[in-house]
Amino acid sequence: MPSETPTIPVEVSSLAEYMAWKKATMPIPNGEGYALLYRGHSDAAYVLEPTVYRIKEGKSFRTVEHELYEELMRLDPVAFSNDKSVFERLVRMQHYGLPTRLLDLTHSPLIALFFACCSHEETDGEVIFFHWKTEEVYQPSDVPDASLAGVRVSAEFSAMGRDIMDQLKSFFAEEAAFDYGHAGVNSDRNAFLHAAITELDKLAEGDFLIQSLAIKTIEEKLISGFINPWRNRLDIERKELGLTRAALAISDSQAFLERFQNRFVDRRLAFIDSVCRQLKIENNSERNSLGRFLMQFTHFYFAYAPVNNERIRRQQGAFIICSPASTSLWKVENHKTPHKIRIKGAAKKAIMAELADLGVTRSYVFPELPEQAAEAQRRYPAR
C-alpha cells in the first residue's frame, strides 16, 4: 500500500508534539538552502502588525514614524554611530523599545515556542513558520531603500497616490489633442485614453495597492493593447502601399505613435525620479514600470538581522520589514503563507519547564542585567 502523508496537527500540548509539527512542516528534511523563520506570540488572536502601525484606541504611531526615528537620533546619536544603515538603526531602536515597522522573527523554533508560552497562561498561544529560499531573504546591507520609505522623511502615500493619478490624467488628456493622421489610430488611441482616465478617476481616493495595480495595468494595455498592435498594423499598411504619398502619411502616423510612447516613458521616469528624491531613495532598480515601482511600497521584506547585540545573538533574530504604504488588501500572510500551530494555554507552564531544562529561560533570551537580577530572585525567593 502507498504510504500516507502524515497529518499536520493544528494544536500541540507538549514540546515533543511541537517538534513533531516542526519536522512535518519542513520544506525539505534538513532545510538545506532555506531560511527557516519562526515567530511566537502568547495570544493566538494576535494580528501580524508592527508596533508603529498597530491601532490602539483609534490611534497609531504611523503618521509620526519619521518623527520618532529623528527624535531618538537627536537625543542619542552616539548610540547609533556604528550602524551603517537606516535598517540597522531601526533594529537598535526597536531593541530599546521604540515602535518601528519591524516584526521580530527567529531562526530558532525553541525561541519562538518560548515567546508563545511565556505569558497569558489562560490563553492559547501560536507559532508561525515561514520558509524562504536563502537568497530571497535580504542581508542587512542589501535591504531595499523602498522598504524603509517614510523613515528618513515623512511620507504621505495616500496623497502621493492621488497626485500621481491626477498627473497621469492630465497627461492622457493632453495626448487626446494630437492628430496622428490615421482615423483608426486616432479612434483606438481616444478609446484607450478615455478608458484610462475613467479608471484613474474611479480610483483617485482608493487603496494605494489598487492604485498601483491600476497604473501597472494601464501601462500594459498602452503597450500590448494599443502601441504594439498599431505599430505592426501600420508597418503592414505602409509596405502594402509601396512608394506612394499614402505610404509617407503612414510613416508620419508611425512617428506620432513612437513619440507618444517616448513621451509616456519620459513622464514615467519623471514620476519615479520625483518620488525617489522626495523619499530619499538612493538605490532603485525598478524604472520600467511606474505601477511596479509604486507596488514596492506595499511589499513585505524579510531580512536577516545584524547581530549587533547579545539579545539578537541569543534570540537568533531576523525581521519582517512591513510595508511602508497602508493597504487593507495585502497582509504579510498574503505575501508568504506561513504554517501555524496553536499552543494550548493549559500546557504553557509545562512547556516552559521543558524549555528551561534545555536552557531556554527568560534570562537566556533577555541577557540584560535587569533580567539576570529577576532570574536570581526567582531562583532564591525570600524566605
N, C-alpha and C positions, 0 to 999 in steps of 0.2 A: 504494500500500500504506500502511496506517496506520503511523505512527511507533512504534517500540518504546520502552518505558520503559527508560532506561539501568540497567544492573545496578550496584547499590551495592557496592563492594568490602568485604571483611571484614578485609583487612590491606593495609598500604602499606609501601613501602621508600624513599620519597623525599618531599621537600617538595611536588613537583608532584603526585604521586599523592594526597597528603594534602589539598591544596587542592581537587582534583577531588572527593574524598569530601565535603569541607565544602560545596561547591557543590551536590552531589547530594542532600544531606540538609537543605537549607534548606526551611523551611515554605512560603515564597514566595520568588521570585528575589532580591528586595532585603532581605528580612527586616523590612520596614516593619511597625510595630505589634507586633513580637515582641521579647522579651528572649531573646537568644541566649547561652546559658551553657554553658561548657565546663569540663571537669576532666581533667587528665592525671596519670597515675601511672606510675612506671617499671616496675612489675610488673603484668602483665595479670591476675594472680590476686588482686590487691588487692580486699578487700571494702569496700564503701562504708559505713564506720563511723567516727564521730569518735573522736579520741584518748581522750576521757574514758570512752567506752563500750567501747573495744577491749579484749578479753581477751588477756592475755599471761601464760603460765604459770599459768593458772587465776585470775588476778586482774585487776581493772579499777578505775578511779577512780570508777565510777558512784556508789557509796554515799558517797563523800566529795566529791562535786562542789561542794556548798554550802560545805564547809569550805575547799576550795581557793580558791574565789571570795572568801570572807571573809578568809582569811589574806593574800591579795595586797592586798586593800583596806586591811587593817590595817597592813601593812608599808610601803605607799607610797601613801597616799590622795591625795597631791598629783598623782601621775601620772594619776589618773582624774578630776581636778577639772573638766575641760572636757567630760567625757562626760555626755550628757543622759539616758541610759537604761541598763538592765542589758545590753541588746544591745550598745550601743556599748562598754561596759566589757569585755564578753566578747571583742569584736573586738580590743581593745587587749591584753587578757590573752593571747589566742592569738598575737598578734604577738610577744609576749615569751616564748612557749614553754609557757604553761600549758595543760594538757589541757582542752579545752572540748567542748561538744556541736555546735560549728560545723564544717562541711565547706567547705573553700575551693572556690570556683568562679572563673571568669574570663570576661569578655566577649570576650577575645581568643583565637582559635583558635591563634595562634602561641605565646602564653604557655602554653596547655595542652600544645601539642606539645613545648615546651621541658621541661616537667616530666615528660613521658612518656619523654624521651630523655636527661635529664641524669645518670642513674646506672644501674647494673646493666646494663652493655652486653651481658652474656651472657643477659639475659632480655628477652622481648618486653614492650613497654610497651603502654599503652592510653590512648586519649582517648575520653571520653564527652561527649555533646552533648544538652543539654536545651533545648527551646524552649517558652516560655510567652508568652501574650498579656501585654503590658507591664503591664496593670492587675492581673494575677494574681501579680505579684511585689511584695512589700511594700517600701515605703520605710522607712528606719531608724526614723522616728518612729511608723510605723504597725504595727510588729511586734506581734502579739497577746501579751498577758500570758501566755496559756495556753502559748505556745511556750517560755517561759522558766521555767515552773513547776519548782520544785526547785532553783533557783539562789539566790534570796534567802533561802529557808528550806529545810530538809531536807524531802523528800517521799518517803514510802514508799507507792508506788502499789499494790503488792500488798496491803498492809494496808488501804489506803483502799478498794480493791475489795471485800475481804472484809467490811469494816464496813458498806458501803452495801448489799451483798447481804443481810447479816443484818438490817439495819434495815428493808429492804423486806419481807423475810419476816415480820417481826414485825407490820408494818403490815397486810399482807394477812391474817395470822392473826386480828388484831383485827377486821377487817372481816367475817370469817365469822360473828361473833356477832350481827350485825344481822339483823333480820327485816324484809324490805321489804313484807310484806303481800301478796305475789303469788307463788304457787307457781312459776310459770315463771321469774320474775326471780330468785328465790332459787336455783333449780336451776342456771340458767346462770351466775349470779354465783359459786356454790360451785365449779362446774366450772372457771371461769376462775381463781379463787383457787388451787385445787388444782394446776392446771397451772403457774401462775406460781411457786408455792412449790417445786414439784418441779424446775422448770428452774433456779431460783436455787440450790437445794440442790446440784444436779449441778455447778454452775459455781463453787461457793464458793472453790475453790482453783485456778481456771482462769486462763487468759491474760487480761490486762486488756482487750485489744481484744475478745475473745469475750464477756467480762462486759458491756462497754459495749454491744455489739451486741444481746446478750440483753435487757438492760434496755430498749433502744430498741424491740425487737420486742414486748416485754410492754406497753409504753406504747401502741404502735399497736394491739395486739389489744384492750386495755382500751377504747379509744375506738371503733375500727371494728368490733370483733367482739362487744362487749357493750353499751356505753353507747348508742351511736348507734342500733343496731338496736332495742333495747328502748325507747329514747326515742320512736322512730317507732311501734312497735307499741302502746305504752301510749297514745299520743296517739290512734291509731285506735280502740282499745278504748273509751277514755273518750268519744269523740264518738259511737260507736255506742250507748252506754248512756244518753246524754242526761242529763237532770237526775234522777239516781237516786242512792240511797245507794251502790250499787256503783261508780258513776262517781266519787264522792268518795273511795272506797277506792283507785281507780286514781290519782287525783290525789296521794294520800299516797305511793303507790309511786313516782310520778314525782319527788316531792320527795326521797325517800330516794335515788333514783338520782343526782339533781343534787348532793346533799350528799356522796355517795361520790366523785363526780368532784372536787368542791371540796376535799375532804379530801386526795385524792391530789395535786392541784395544790399545796396548801399544803405537803405533805410534800416534794414535788419541789423547790419553791423553797427550803425549809429546807435540804435537802441541798446544793443549788447554793451558797447563801449561806455555808453552813458550810465547804465546800471552798474557796471564794474567800477567806474570812477566813484559813483555815489556810495557804493557799499565797500569800497577799498578792496575789491577783489583783484589781486595782482596776477594770479595764475588761473586762466580759464581756457579750457580746451574745446569748449562747445561753441562754435561760431557758425555752424552750417544750418542751424535751425533756431529761431527765436523761441518757439514753443518748447523745444527740448532744453534750451538754456534756462528758461523760467522754471521748468519742471524740476531742475536741480534743487530748487529751494523747497520742494515738497518731499524730498527723499530722506531716508534714514541711512546713516552711515555707521558701519561697525568698525571699530578701531581698537588696536592693541593699546594698552596703557603704557605711558612712560614710567618705568619703575624707578621713581624718584623719591620714594619714601618707604619706610618699613611696612606700613599698613598695606600699601598696594602690593608689596612683595609677598606678604603673608596671605593676603586675600586673592592673589593671582589675578589681579584686576584687568578688566577690559571695559569698553564703553559702547553704548549706542549714542551717537550724536543725533538728537531728534531734529526733525525738520524745522528750518527757520520760519517758513511761512505756515500760517494756520490753515488747516483744511480739515473739514469734518468727514471727508470721504476716504481718507487713506491713513491707516494706522500702521504701527510697526508690524503687527501680525499680518497685515496685507502684504507688506514688503517682503517678509520672510516668515512663513508659517512655522511656529515652534511646536515641539512636543510639550505637553503639560502633564503634571502629576499632582494630585491633591494629597496633602499630608494631613491625616486625621488629627484634629485638635487634641483628642484624648490621648494620643500617642506621643505628643511633643515632648513631654517630660522624660519619657523613657528613651526616646531617640537622642535627646540632648545628653543623657547619661552615656549612651553608646558612643556618641561623638567625642565626649570627654575622655573616654577610655582610649581613643585614638589620638588624643592631644588637641582636638579641635574644641577649644574653650573660648570664652569671651576674651580672656586676657591674651590668648594667642591671636585671635582675629583682630583685636584692637590693642596693639602693643604699647600704646602711650601710657605714661606713668600713672595718670588717674585710674585707668582700668587695672593696672597692676596692683594699686593700693586697694581697689574694691575687691579684687580676687584674693588678696591677702586676708581681708576681713571675712570673706566667705569661708576660707579655709580655717581661720581661727576666730570663730564667733565669740562674742562676750560671754563670760561665764558667771 
